[in-house]
Amino acid sequence: MLTTQQGTSEIMSDNRIKSIVIVGGGTAGWMAAAALAERFISNRYMQITLVESREIGTIGVGEATVPHMREFLKRLRIAEVDFIKRTSATFKLAIGFDGWAGKDSHFFHPFSEHGVPLLGTAFQHYWVKLRRLGRAAPIDRYVLSSEMARAGKFALPRQGQGSGFLFFNYAFHFDATLVARYLKSWSMTAGVKHVEGTIANVRLNAETGFVEALELNEGGRIEGDLFIDCSGFRGVLIEQALATGYESWGQWLPCDRAVAMPCESRMPPSSYTKSIASSGGWQWRIPLQHRVGNGYVYCSRYSSDDEAAQTLRSTVEGPALAEPRVLPFTTGIRKKIWNKNVFCLGLASGFLEPLESTSIYLVQKGLAALIGSFPQAIPNPALQEDVNRRTRAHWEHIRDFIILHYKLNRREGEPFWDECRHMAIPDSLAETIELFRATGRVRAEASEFFKASSWLSMFAGFGILPDYYHPSVDDANEDEIAHELESMGSGIARAVADAPTHQAFVQANCAMPESRARAIAGS
Ligand SMILES: Cc1cc2nc3c(=O)[nH]c(=O)nc-3n(C[C@H](O)[C@H](O)[C@H](O)COP(=O)(O)OP(=O)(O)OC[C@H]3O[C@@H](n4cnc5c(N)ncnc54)[C@H](O)[C@@H]3O)c2cc1C
């Protein structure tokens, strides 16, 4: 029989990890606290402490997610409806790209597959042939979630309809500060100890160089066996104390600043994240229940902070709720995610701009790697090395997908975009592009997170069709295939017509109480 009980003498005498200290109370810190508390809930000897500085505060941005967030909530047995109500969340079916493939262009990157296979061959092959012949609509039209997003609608995927073109997935837009607060309450109920204080000094073991204790400005000392650095861009443990090093990817992702400014909602909330290309970068627009999050990601060589703030101010859809706030960043990755007895997550581990809303997902992925490879004791160099290698590979796949957006842009005549189109790209991405053009396929490694359908959305959105489609398509009657595609399109149009508006769906099922929304907007 399995048991989690341990004899006290056994615990005292071994060198197992018995104390985890998390530094930082932003999204990453409280996600780590919740996930670790859930993992060790039945473990009598593990102590989890989170220390955060009220003085320093959190970054407070990070509002669009990917569907994996739903798995995170499920793991913690958090009901989605409760989470949505308390974090002012809305639903996200896709990302809409405006102006990336030319000034008036628009396409979606949805969280679902395109169409359904015909006669055992993937939809893509039929679509490529018919698109070349001018007999198929843009690929978005064969995706229910893209069409619902276009129409400002939302409905949950219905049980029993989890296949074919009616299948789709969704994510959330939420208020990052409220999410941290929600997870804080969850974690503290699960036994996580919370300490408020600013770390003034990190004590390292003279022999091993391991972190032994944190000394606080306010006085007091926190000891631990394993430290999780979620201290944001500062990297208080991983960089300031351990000098792990950072690898910049700025040669491929030239944007190095963002300016953020929330505004009042004046339009019904869209059920997708808007990504709008602009002359020196791109803007995000993320609708929450009580406000809209706006930001402009730009390259400081092409736009000053004042110009960027002005661009943002002049394009938001409602009265500003705060002054524009500039956030400088260096895109890249920490050289080791796990160094000695410090594991870093969130902004302390690296930064990829929020074009595909992947940062919070990467926190989740990092936690899965840590929990899945939790050491019996540290050091365990082989284990740490393996986790570092895998994590880095995962970051690189996502990095390549983001670079693709810049590389394929079609905004000719604008210096920033011309530079991006002509820049050198990583070999891994060059191979992916070449393979797709020739075969319509995506390298297995490249599709670890962004699946083939995601790459197809981007290539098709930028007007790139592969040279290849499967020969079996030529065996089928062309008119019949065209008819199949039309009925798929009309089936989707009917499902969209039946769905409520996104606003009506939120109001009916998971609206944040108005008094709470007003209090939050006021603060
Ligand atoms: C412009 C921008 C837009 C973004 N948009 C998205 C998005 O749409 N989707 C997405 O998934 N992600 C997005 N992100 C990323 C997202 O914001 C972060 O991944 C996420 O919020 C995690 O932040 P964090 O917890 O690592 O850091 P922070 O929020 O910065 O928290 C750091 C914590 O460390 C504490 N701390 C720091 N120093 C000390 C010290 N000396 N002593 C004690 N405590 C200390 C602070 O008090 C704070 O609690 C965006 C990021 C930026 C910059």
The ligand as an ORCA input file, in Angstrom:
! r2SCAN-3c Opt
* xyz 0 1
  C       4.717     44.449    -22.017
  C       4.398     43.085    -21.554
  C       3.217     42.463    -21.961
  C       2.933     41.160    -21.555
  N       1.810     40.534    -22.003
  C       1.617     39.225    -21.719
  C       0.491     38.508    -22.214
  O      -0.384     39.064    -22.865
  N       0.398     37.198    -21.921
  C       1.323     36.542    -21.168
  O       1.219     35.324    -20.980
  N       2.354     37.210    -20.635
  C       2.531     38.513    -20.900
  N       3.590     39.178    -20.361
  C       4.451     38.506    -19.430
  C       3.802     38.509    -18.059
  O       3.566     39.821    -17.618
  C       4.710     37.840    -17.101
  O       5.134     36.627    -17.626
  C       4.000     37.519    -15.834
  O       3.253     38.591    -15.368
  C       4.967     37.078    -14.816
  O       5.644     38.150    -14.265
  P       6.549     37.800    -13.047
  O       5.678     37.252    -11.977
  O       7.673     36.979    -13.550
  O       7.185     39.194    -12.606
  P       6.589     40.458    -11.821
  O       5.152     40.639    -12.050
  O       7.505     41.579    -12.172
  O       6.769     40.099    -10.278
  C       8.024     40.158     -9.643
  C       7.834     39.945     -8.151
  O       9.118     39.871     -7.538
  C       9.127     40.689     -6.393
  N      10.500     41.161     -6.138
  C      11.377     41.697     -7.016
  N      12.519     42.021     -6.376
  C      12.357     41.667     -5.080
  C      13.180     41.756     -3.922
  N      14.407     42.298     -3.944
  N      12.664     41.299     -2.749
  C      11.421     40.767     -2.665
  N      10.612     40.646     -3.745
  C      11.072     41.100     -4.924
  C       8.181     41.834     -6.747
  O       7.717     42.481     -5.590
  C       7.073     41.058     -7.453
  O       6.189     40.523     -6.492
  C       3.858     40.489    -20.724
  C       5.006     41.131    -20.274
  C       5.286     42.416    -20.679
  C       6.545     43.078    -20.198
*
